[in-house]
């Protein structure tokens, strides 16, 4: 009953907001078939979003941009899900200042809660992927644990304005509220799904004995990704370079600058987490898009109580099949690799994990407003802390999904 009320509220907001703002609305129902094991959201071993087979409200999104003046815009993304701890809330809400300027180098300021523009695959409104139902391991994690709550300042130049084939953008940000970033990578490992953490959300994971034991780390089997713990500012900076409209590269360095020795009254630890990210996107032909991302970094909690390196990469391609005579069909494939390396000597808390995932997705556009997507994914690897719950550290997860998506 609570979720039905939330969904009706979301629908009401969709139509009221759309009447006075530039607003997009998306509703996606998904049927899934997978192993009948508990997901990490229900304190289980599975790295997928759902438990077993069933029909789910996987996405309900309102994304709106309200122009306040010629220079100021208020943007927000409101999400609803049928799973997770927080079912209805904002994933992004921020003000954007983009002044009109005759100069070829133009400034922009964003203030509030938003994603850094790291991803090459989550390019649709509401930070969704236009090609896949599930995100890569990298962007599944970013959607879970990473959100800027602060200020970003950038300068950009459009090549067409200066009669050049090259465009560029440089940016920097300071923020608060990502102090627990690194928790999920260390105690659950990378996962692959499309659920974005909402504000005031809580993400559960497998209750590892050495983590929850009162005589050891005495931490809960959950994290609140946007909690402020140490009252310190984090920061990131980045650069985008694009050639015409056919190629782009983005580099980001992120450092939450957390004090790894601080723990709050709920026993939520601060994690000092840093990473580099490089993103590539290339369109050799209008119907074919190639994109890839590499991320590597490290995270520290306590005086090397947990000390991990992590890395992940994917390569993906999306092809409009109209080019081969299959009308209204788009196919996409992606290959993921990921790893967490345990560098500490805390024997009761092993954090090492590694794996590979393969994803194939086909979308059929019924109309301009409705589409059906089918997706198959194989995710396999090993995770050291699984040995507390099963005979082997290995896991293999198959997922098949069929989704009906409506956009307004």
C-alpha positions in Angstrom: 0.0 0.0 0.0 2.9 2.4 0.8 4.5 1.9 -2.6 1.2 2.3 -4.4 0.7 5.6 -2.7 4.2 6.7 -3.7 3.7 5.7 -7.3 0.4 7.7 -7.5 2.3 10.6 -6.0 5.0 10.3 -8.7 2.4 10.2 -11.5 0.7 13.2 -10.1 4.0 15.1 -9.9 4.8 14.1 -13.5 1.8 15.8 -15.0 1.9 18.8 -12.7 5.6 19.5 -13.3 5.3 18.9 -17.1 2.8 21.7 -17.3 5.4 24.4 -16.6 8.9 22.9 -17.2 10.9 20.9 -19.7 10.1 17.5 -18.3 10.7 13.9 -19.4 8.9 10.9 -17.8 9.9 7.3 -18.1 8.2 4.1 -16.8 9.8 0.7 -17.1 8.4 -2.6 -16.0 10.7 -5.6 -16.2 10.3 -9.4 -16.0 13.4 -11.1 -14.8 14.6 -14.7 -14.8 17.6 -15.7 -12.7 18.9 -18.0 -10.0 16.6 -18.2 -7.0 19.1 -16.6 -4.6 18.8 -13.6 -2.4 20.3 -10.3 -3.8 22.7 -8.1 -1.9 19.7 -5.8 -1.3 18.2 -8.5 0.9 21.6 -9.4 2.6 22.2 -12.2 0.1 25.1 -13.4 -2.1 23.7 -12.5 -5.5 25.3 -9.4 -7.2 22.1 -8.7 -9.1 19.3 -6.3 -8.2 16.4 -8.8 -7.8 15.6 -12.1 -6.0 14.6 -14.9 -8.4 12.0 -14.5 -11.1 9.3 -11.9 -11.2 7.9 -8.7 -12.5 9.3 -5.4 -11.1 9.0 -1.7 -11.5 12.6 -1.2 -12.4 12.4 2.5 -13.3 10.0 5.3 -12.9 11.7 8.6 -13.5 10.7 12.3 -13.7 13.6 14.4 -15.1 12.8 18.2 -15.2 14.6 21.4 -16.1 12.9 24.6 -15.0 14.4 27.8 -16.5 14.2 30.4 -13.7 15.9 33.2 -15.7 18.0 33.4 -18.8 21.1 32.3 -16.8 19.7 30.0 -14.1 18.0 26.6 -14.4 16.7 24.3 -11.7 17.1 20.6 -12.5 15.8 17.6 -10.7 15.4 13.8 -11.1 12.8 12.0 -9.1 13.0 8.2 -9.0 10.6 5.4 -7.9 11.4 1.7 -7.5 9.7 -1.4 -6.3 12.8 -2.6 -4.6 15.4 -1.3 -2.1 15.1 0.6 1.2 14.2 4.0 -0.2 11.4 3.6 -2.8 10.7 7.3 -3.8 13.1 10.2 -3.7 15.4 12.4 -5.6 18.6 11.1 -7.2 19.6 14.6 -8.4 18.6 18.1 -7.5 20.7 21.2 -8.5 20.9 24.7 -9.8 22.8 25.4 -13.0 24.2 28.9 -13.9 25.1 29.3 -17.5 25.3 33.0 -18.4 24.9 34.3 -21.9 28.3 35.3 -23.2 29.8 36.5 -26.5 33.1 35.0 -25.5 34.1 31.7 -27.1 35.1 30.3 -23.7 31.9 30.0 -21.6 31.6 29.4 -17.8 29.1 27.1 -16.1 28.4 26.6 -12.4 26.3 23.7 -10.8 25.3 23.8 -7.2 23.4 20.9 -5.5 23.3 17.1 -5.8 24.3 15.6 -9.2 26.6 13.1 -11.0 30.0 14.1 -12.3 29.8 13.6 -16.1 32.1 10.5 -15.9 30.0 8.0 -17.8 30.0 7.2 -21.5 27.0 4.8 -21.3 24.6 6.7 -18.9 23.8 9.4 -21.4 20.0 9.4 -21.4 17.9 11.6 -19.2 17.8 10.6 -15.5 21.3 9.1 -15.9 19.9 6.1 -17.6 21.6 4.1 -20.4 20.0 4.3 -23.9 21.5 0.9 -24.8 21.3 -1.5 -21.7 19.0 -2.4 -18.9 21.9 -3.0 -16.6 24.9 -0.7 -16.2 28.5 -1.7 -16.4 30.3 -2.6 -13.2 31.8 0.9 -13.1 28.6 2.8 -13.5 26.6 0.5 -11.3 29.0 1.4 -8.5 28.9 5.1 -9.4 25.1 5.0 -9.3 25.3 3.4 -5.9 28.0 5.3 -4.0 28.9 8.4 -5.8 27.0 11.7 -6.0 28.3 15.2 -5.8 26.7 17.2 -3.0 28.4 20.6 -3.6 29.7 22.9 -6.3 31.2 22.3 -9.8 32.7 25.1 -11.9 33.6 24.5 -15.6 34.9 26.3 -18.7 34.1 25.1 -22.2 34.7 26.0 -25.8 32.6 24.7 -28.7 34.8 24.2 -31.7 32.2 25.3 -34.2 32.2 28.8 -32.7 35.9 29.2 -33.4 35.8 27.2 -36.7 37.7 24.3 -35.2 37.1 20.6 -35.3 38.0 20.4 -31.6 35.8 21.2 -28.5 36.9 21.0 -24.9 35.8 21.5 -21.3 37.7 21.7 -18.0 36.1 21.5 -14.6 36.6 21.2 -10.9 34.4 20.4 -7.9 34.3 20.5 -4.1 31.6 18.5 -2.2 30.6 16.8 1.0 28.6 13.7 1.8 30.5 10.8 0.0 32.5 9.8 3.1 31.4 6.1 3.0 32.3 5.7 -0.7 34.3 2.4 -1.0 32.2 0.4 1.5 30.4 -1.6 -1.1 33.5 -2.3 -3.3 35.3 -3.7 -0.2 32.6 -5.7 1.5 30.4 -6.7 -1.4 32.5 -6.2 -4.5 31.4 -4.8 -7.9 27.8 -5.5 -8.9 25.9 -5.0 -12.2 22.4 -3.5 -12.1 20.5 -0.2 -12.9 19.3 1.0 -9.5 20.6 4.4 -8.5 20.8 5.2 -4.8 18.4 7.9 -3.7 18.9 10.5 -1.1 18.4 9.1 2.4 18.8 5.6 0.9 20.4 2.6 2.5 22.2 -0.1 0.6 22.5 -3.6 2.2 25.1 -6.3 1.6 26.0 -9.7 2.9 26.5 -9.8 6.7 30.2 -10.8 6.7 31.0 -12.2 10.2 34.2 -10.2 10.7 32.3 -7.0 9.7 29.3 -7.3 12.0 30.9 -9.1 14.9 30.9 -6.8 18.0 34.4 -8.1 18.9 35.8 -7.1 15.6 34.7 -4.2 13.3 31.2 -4.0 14.8 29.7 -2.4 11.6 26.2 -2.9 10.2 25.7 -4.9 7.0 24.5 -1.7 5.2 25.8 1.7 4.2 24.3 5.1 3.6 26.2 6.3 0.5 25.7 10.1 1.0 26.3 10.4 4.7 28.6 13.1 6.0 30.9 11.7 8.7 34.1 13.8 9.0 33.0 17.3 8.0 35.8 17.5 5.4 35.4 18.5 1.7 36.2 16.1 -1.1 37.1 17.2 -4.6 37.4 16.1 -8.2 38.6 17.6 -11.5 38.3 16.6 -15.1 38.7 17.4 -18.7 36.7 16.6 -21.9 38.1 16.7 -25.4 35.9 16.1 -28.5 36.6 15.9 -32.2 33.6 17.0 -34.3 30.7 14.8 -33.1 32.5 11.5 -33.8 35.0 11.1 -30.9 35.4 12.1 -27.3 37.7 11.4 -24.4 37.1 12.3 -20.7 39.5 12.1 -17.8 38.5 12.5 -14.1 40.3 12.3 -10.9 38.2 11.9 -7.7 39.2 12.1 -4.1 36.6 12.2 -1.3 39.4 13.3 1.1 37.7 11.4 4.0 39.4 10.9 7.3 39.7 7.1 7.4 40.0 7.1 11.2 36.5 8.5 11.9 33.4 6.4 12.6 30.0 7.8 13.4 27.6 6.7 16.2 25.9 4.1 13.9 29.3 2.5 13.3 29.5 3.8 9.7 33.1 4.2 8.9 34.6 7.0 6.7 36.7 5.6 3.8 39.4 7.6 2.0 38.7 6.7 -1.6 40.5 8.0 -4.7 40.3 7.0 -8.4 41.2 7.9 -12.0 38.7 7.4 -14.8 39.2 7.6 -18.6 36.2 7.4 -20.9 36.3 7.0 -24.7 33.4 7.3 -27.2 33.7 6.9 -30.9 31.1 6.9 -33.8 32.8 5.6 -37.0 29.4 5.7 -38.7 26.1 7.3 -37.6 24.6 3.9 -36.9 27.5 2.5 -34.8 28.7 3.8 -31.4 31.8 2.3 -29.7 32.4 3.3 -26.0 34.7 2.2 -23.2 35.8 3.2 -19.7 38.7 2.4 -17.4 38.6 3.1 -13.7 41.3 2.4 -11.1 41.9 3.6 -7.6 42.2 2.7 -3.9 40.2 2.9 -0.7 41.4 3.0 3.0 39.5 2.5 6.2 41.2 2.9 9.6 44.9 2.4 10.1 45.0 -0.1 7.2 42.2 -2.1 8.8 40.9 -2.2 5.2 43.3 -1.2 2.4 42.2 -2.1 -1.1 43.0 -1.3 -4.7 40.2 -1.6 -7.2 40.0 -1.5 -11.0 37.4 -2.1 -13.7 37.0 -1.7 -17.4 34.5 -2.3 -20.1 34.2 -2.1 -23.9 30.8 -1.8 -25.6 29.2 -1.3 -28.9 25.7 -0.3 -30.0 24.4 -0.8 -33.6 21.2 0.6 -35.2 20.0 -2.4 -37.1 18.1 -0.3 -39.6 21.4 -0.2 -41.4 21.1 -3.9 -42.2 17.4 -3.8 -43.0 16.0 -4.6 -39.5 13.7 -1.7 -38.9 13.3 -0.2 -35.4 15.9 -2.6 -33.8 19.0 -1.7 -31.9 21.6 -4.2 -30.6 24.2 -3.6 -28.0 27.0 -5.7 -26.5 29.3 -5.1 -23.5 32.2 -6.9 -21.9 33.2 -6.0 -18.3 36.2 -6.8 -16.2 36.6 -5.9 -12.5 38.8 -6.6 -9.5 39.4 -5.6 -5.9 42.9 -6.3 -4.4 43.1 -6.8 -0.7 46.4 -5.2 0.6 45.8 -5.3 4.4 46.5 -8.0 6.9 43.1 -8.1 8.6 42.6 -11.9 8.3 39.0 -12.0 9.5 37.9 -9.5 6.7 39.1 -10.7 3.3 38.1 -8.3 0.6 39.6 -9.6 -2.6 37.3 -10.2 -5.6 37.4 -10.4 -9.4 35.1 -11.2 -12.2 34.0 -10.8 -15.8 30.5 -10.1 -17.2 29.1 -10.3 -20.7 25.9 -8.5 -21.7 23.8 -8.6 -24.9 20.8 -6.3 -25.3 18.3 -5.9 -28.2 15.7 -3.1 -28.2 12.6 -2.9 -30.4 10.9 0.5 -30.8 7.2 -0.2 -31.0 6.4 3.5 -31.4 8.3 6.7 -30.6 7.0 6.3 -27.0 7.1 2.6 -26.3 9.9 0.0 -26.6 10.6 -3.6 -25.7 14.1 -4.6 -24.6 15.5 -8.1 -24.0 18.8 -8.6 -22.3 21.0 -11.5 -21.3 23.9 -11.3 -18.9 26.5 -13.7 -17.5 28.5 -12.5 -14.5 31.1 -14.8 -13.0 34.1 -14.6 -10.8 35.4 -15.2 -7.2 34.9 -13.3 -4.0 37.0 -14.2 -0.9 34.4 -13.5 1.7 31.9 -15.9 0.1 33.8 -18.7 1.8 31.9 -17.8 5.0 28.6 -18.7 3.4 29.4 -21.4 0.8 32.0 -24.1 0.1 33.6 -22.1 -2.7 34.6 -18.5 -3.4 33.3 -18.8 -6.9 30.1 -17.4 -8.3 28.2 -17.6 -11.6 25.1 -15.5 -12.2 22.8 -15.7 -15.2 20.2 -13.0 -15.8 17.6 -12.7 -18.5 15.3 -9.7 -18.7 12.4 -8.4 -20.8 11.4 -4.8 -20.2 8.6 -2.6 -21.5 9.5 1.1 -21.5 7.2 4.0 -21.9 8.4 7.6 -22.3 6.5 10.9 -22.2 
